[in-house]
Amino acid sequence: MHSQVFLRRGVLLGVVTTAALAALLPARAQVGEPKPAPAPQTSSATPACAVSAAQVRLNQPLPRLARRLANGMPIKIVALGSSSTSGAGASSSAASYPSRLAEELVRRFPGHDITVLNRGVNGDDANAMLARLDTAVIAEKPNLVLWQLGTNSVMRDKALPQHAALIHEGLARMKAAGAEVVLIDPQYAPRVIAKPNVEEMVALIATAAKAEHVPLFHRFDLMRHWYEIEHLPFEAFVSPDGLHMNDWSYVCLAKGLALAIAEAATRPMATAAGPQPGR
């Protein structure tokens, strides 16, 4: 009698243990499996992203990056910014623009060792980015920094004149560390363009880029082109919050940036003259 009870308990314990292990095994397997980047979220009415070289051409070349590409040296890019760099509005981190940019650059330069690090933090403004510049960016010893800024200051109605000094400080520190820098201005989205000082911020960033002799990627104009010229509704390239980009626009931004970077880093050397690389 007692042996039968023990036997039943043993069988029951074995069944429970096996079921528990079976429930755990799939979860453990999923942790280590790489997740492919999801397809862009689009509607049937959203056209394929088409960006021309003329639309995104940088006003300055990238001579140091050009030399590293020519010599087959590894390239490290750091994307510094706020929520539209970290990937707010995307379906996953793999759909953020830095992740998509890495894919685009690898396709354009097969065989090259290219790394893109995402250093976007939701809610950051220029002051917050400068506060973490040493640890988040300079410590990585990047060859190129993509600095997206301006949106949060506009959204918070901050006084803009001080931003010229902040941009100057950030660029000086990154240049001193040996990095080339591309500035990226705010996104063209309903909640951004509703602010009265957004055009002033866009102009301020453009003026700073020209004064500091660094390239500027005109994200604001590119997205305005989608809306005003291509007649895409905001829902096609802006997330439901009316502020952040979505999978489709992050892909298109990455394609535009990859095209701009590739062109600026492969211009004839006569037009790409610049200081000798620090590394």
ROKE-754973 format. One record per residue (C-alpha): residue number from 0; x, y, z. Coordinates in Angstrom, 2 decimals, padded with zeros to 5 digits. Example, Ala and Ser with C-alpha at 12.3 -4.5 7.8 and 13.67 -1.06 7.14 Angstrom:
0 012.30 -004.50 007.80
1 013.67 -001.06 007.14
//
This chain:
0 000.00 000.00 000.00
1 002.67 002.43 001.07
2 004.82 001.48 -001.91
3 001.92 002.24 -004.28
4 001.45 005.69 -002.74
5 005.13 006.45 -003.07
6 005.05 005.20 -006.66
7 002.11 007.42 -007.54
8 003.75 010.41 -005.91
9 006.95 009.71 -007.80
10 005.13 009.51 -011.12
11 003.20 012.68 -010.36
12 006.40 014.52 -009.42
13 008.06 013.35 -012.61
14 005.16 014.60 -014.74
15 005.14 017.99 -013.03
16 008.93 018.35 -013.35
17 008.85 017.40 -017.04
18 006.05 019.88 -017.74
19 007.93 022.64 -015.94
20 011.09 021.96 -017.93
21 009.13 021.86 -021.18
22 007.68 025.28 -020.37
23 011.11 026.74 -019.66
24 013.03 025.36 -022.62
25 011.43 027.48 -025.40
26 011.95 030.69 -023.40
27 015.64 029.95 -022.93
28 016.07 029.14 -026.60
29 014.49 032.45 -027.61
30 016.87 034.50 -025.45
31 019.96 033.60 -027.45
32 018.41 033.65 -030.91
33 019.10 036.76 -033.03
34 015.93 038.54 -034.00
35 015.73 039.73 -037.61
36 014.81 043.34 -038.15
37 011.06 043.62 -038.75
38 009.70 044.82 -042.04
39 008.76 048.51 -042.09
40 005.23 049.25 -040.93
41 003.50 050.63 -043.99
42 000.07 050.71 -045.52
43 -000.67 049.61 -049.04
44 -000.84 053.30 -049.98
45 002.69 054.05 -048.74
46 005.18 054.06 -051.61
47 008.64 052.60 -051.44
48 011.23 055.00 -050.05
49 013.04 056.81 -052.84
50 015.79 059.25 -051.86
51 017.95 060.98 -054.45
52 021.58 061.94 -053.97
53 020.69 065.58 -054.61
54 018.16 065.56 -051.77
55 020.60 064.42 -049.11
56 024.00 065.59 -050.32
57 026.08 066.88 -047.42
58 027.51 070.37 -047.75
59 030.91 069.16 -046.51
60 032.91 066.03 -047.41
61 034.11 063.42 -044.91
62 037.82 063.12 -045.75
63 038.86 061.15 -042.67
64 036.16 058.58 -043.26
65 037.20 058.46 -046.92
66 040.77 057.59 -045.98
67 039.68 054.85 -043.60
68 037.48 053.32 -046.29
69 040.28 053.54 -048.85
70 042.69 051.82 -046.46
71 040.25 049.13 -045.39
72 040.32 050.26 -041.77
73 037.44 049.58 -039.36
74 034.89 052.36 -038.94
75 032.96 053.15 -035.78
76 029.96 055.49 -035.94
77 028.13 056.80 -032.88
78 024.57 058.08 -033.22
79 024.05 060.71 -030.51
80 020.59 062.09 -029.93
81 017.25 061.83 -028.20
82 014.16 059.67 -028.73
83 014.24 059.74 -032.53
84 017.75 058.28 -032.32
85 016.94 055.71 -029.63
86 014.01 054.62 -031.81
87 010.80 055.86 -030.18
88 007.89 055.07 -032.49
89 009.64 052.08 -034.04
90 008.33 048.55 -033.62
91 011.63 047.43 -032.07
92 015.20 048.60 -031.45
93 016.18 046.81 -034.65
94 013.96 049.25 -036.56
95 015.66 052.39 -035.19
96 017.57 054.48 -037.70
97 021.06 053.56 -036.31
98 020.29 049.84 -036.72
99 018.95 050.38 -040.22
100 021.90 052.61 -041.08
101 024.35 049.86 -040.13
102 022.57 047.52 -042.55
103 022.61 050.11 -045.34
104 026.32 050.90 -044.93
105 027.31 047.24 -044.88
106 025.41 046.79 -048.14
107 027.14 049.80 -049.67
108 030.60 048.81 -048.44
109 030.71 045.00 -048.37
110 033.73 043.54 -046.66
111 034.32 046.63 -044.49
112 034.14 046.47 -040.71
113 031.47 049.09 -039.90
114 029.87 049.52 -036.48
115 027.02 051.90 -035.62
116 026.35 052.48 -031.91
117 023.01 053.88 -030.77
118 023.51 056.51 -028.06
119 020.06 058.06 -028.17
120 018.27 058.78 -024.88
121 014.58 059.66 -024.73
122 013.97 063.25 -023.65
123 017.55 064.47 -023.98
124 018.25 068.03 -025.09
125 021.63 069.53 -026.03
126 022.59 070.14 -022.39
127 021.88 066.54 -021.42
128 023.80 065.22 -024.41
129 026.85 067.30 -023.52
130 026.67 066.01 -019.94
131 027.13 062.43 -021.16
132 029.32 063.18 -024.16
133 032.56 061.87 -022.64
134 031.17 058.54 -021.46
135 028.58 057.85 -024.18
136 030.49 059.10 -027.22
137 034.13 060.12 -026.82
138 035.02 057.04 -024.77
139 034.00 054.92 -027.78
140 036.64 056.64 -029.96
141 034.28 057.06 -032.91
142 035.42 058.01 -036.38
143 032.08 059.65 -037.13
144 029.36 061.05 -034.86
145 025.82 061.67 -036.09
146 024.46 064.32 -033.73
147 020.67 064.67 -033.84
148 019.46 067.60 -031.77
149 016.99 070.46 -031.41
150 013.61 068.75 -031.15
151 013.23 068.59 -027.37
152 014.28 072.19 -026.88
153 011.66 073.22 -029.41
154 009.00 071.07 -027.75
155 009.80 072.62 -024.36
156 009.80 076.18 -025.72
157 013.36 076.76 -024.54
158 015.20 079.94 -025.45
159 017.23 079.18 -028.55
160 020.19 081.64 -028.57
161 022.17 079.52 -026.06
162 022.10 076.55 -028.43
163 024.76 078.04 -030.69
164 027.22 077.92 -027.78
165 026.17 074.38 -026.88
166 026.64 073.17 -030.45
167 030.04 074.87 -030.59
168 031.13 073.17 -027.36
169 029.95 069.75 -028.45
170 031.58 069.99 -031.86
171 034.85 071.25 -030.38
172 035.03 068.32 -027.96
173 034.22 065.73 -030.61
174 036.68 067.22 -033.10
175 039.39 067.28 -030.44
176 038.77 063.56 -029.96
177 039.44 062.98 -033.66
178 035.86 062.41 -034.81
179 034.11 063.86 -037.81
180 030.56 065.03 -037.08
181 027.33 065.27 -039.06
182 024.54 067.34 -037.51
183 020.92 066.22 -037.93
184 018.13 068.75 -037.43
185 014.58 068.14 -036.03
186 011.89 065.97 -037.58
187 009.02 067.42 -039.59
188 006.04 066.14 -037.60
189 002.70 067.69 -036.55
190 003.60 068.37 -032.92
191 007.00 069.80 -033.90
192 005.85 072.13 -036.66
193 003.07 073.40 -034.38
194 005.76 075.08 -032.32
195 006.47 078.70 -033.34
196 010.24 078.42 -032.90
197 010.93 075.28 -034.93
198 012.01 077.13 -038.09
199 014.31 079.26 -035.95
200 015.91 076.12 -034.50
201 016.38 074.61 -037.96
202 018.03 077.84 -039.14
203 020.20 078.02 -036.00
204 021.55 074.49 -036.55
205 022.23 075.26 -040.21
206 024.11 078.44 -039.27
207 026.15 076.57 -036.65
208 027.05 073.82 -039.13
209 028.24 076.37 -041.66
210 030.24 078.33 -039.09
211 031.85 075.17 -037.70
212 032.50 073.65 -041.15
213 030.65 070.42 -040.44
214 028.11 068.62 -042.62
215 024.40 068.98 -041.93
216 021.79 066.37 -042.79
217 018.53 068.22 -043.48
218 016.05 065.79 -041.94
219 013.44 068.53 -041.52
220 013.48 069.35 -045.24
221 013.53 065.68 -046.27
222 010.42 064.91 -044.23
223 008.72 068.11 -045.39
224 009.38 066.92 -048.96
225 007.49 063.71 -048.21
226 004.51 065.72 -047.00
227 004.42 068.70 -049.35
228 005.89 067.29 -052.58
229 005.21 063.55 -052.43
230 001.86 064.23 -050.70
231 002.29 061.48 -048.13
232 -000.08 061.85 -045.17
233 001.60 062.25 -041.80
234 000.23 058.83 -040.81
235 002.54 057.27 -043.41
236 005.77 058.46 -041.78
237 004.89 059.71 -038.27
238 003.81 057.49 -035.38
239 000.32 057.95 -033.84
240 001.69 060.32 -031.17
241 002.25 062.96 -033.87
242 005.87 063.41 -032.82
243 008.07 060.42 -033.46
244 008.97 058.68 -036.67
245 007.82 055.15 -037.54
246 009.39 052.08 -039.12
247 008.94 053.39 -042.67
248 010.49 056.80 -041.99
249 013.37 055.33 -039.96
250 014.19 053.11 -042.93
251 013.99 056.05 -045.30
252 016.10 058.22 -043.00
253 018.72 055.47 -042.79
254 018.78 055.13 -046.58
255 019.21 058.87 -046.98
256 021.98 059.02 -044.39
257 023.79 056.04 -045.91
258 023.61 057.64 -049.35
259 024.83 060.99 -047.97
260 027.68 059.44 -045.98
261 028.78 057.23 -048.86
262 028.81 060.15 -051.29
263 030.66 062.46 -048.89
264 033.25 059.77 -048.16
265 033.87 058.90 -051.81
266 034.10 062.34 -053.42
267 037.20 062.92 -055.53
268 040.14 063.72 -053.25
269 040.52 067.14 -054.84
270 037.21 068.14 -053.23
271 037.66 066.09 -050.07
272 040.82 067.74 -048.80
273 040.89 068.14 -045.08
274 043.03 067.81 -041.98
275 045.03 064.63 -041.52
276 043.23 061.99 -039.53
277 043.89 061.77 -035.84
278 043.44 057.98 -036.05
//
